[in-house]
Amino acid sequence: MDENIRTEEIRVDGDGLMAKVKGLLHEADIRRIIIKNESGRTLIEIPVTIGVLGAVLLPQVAAVGAIAALVTDCSIIVERIQEGE
């Protein structure tokens, strides 16, 4: 099996950031979540390993909450795994 990585950019405001990241963490095909501010600077990168949720990701989720309180607009870059044939 060959893995291809597809990226997707989602624009959100600070109020919707936490809810969107939590929703993405429950999707099975996510490889990495990158949050950037409105000027394109990377604020945090969260590698998402399949099967690793809960207590392991709590520090990253807490950091996303702190970022959400500080930014007005940001981008979430989502890396998704597409398995080839």
Beta strands, then each sheet from edge to edge (+ up, - down):
strand 1: 3-13
strand 2: 30-37
strand 3: 42-47
strand 4: 73-83
sheet 1: 1+ 4- 2+ 3-
end
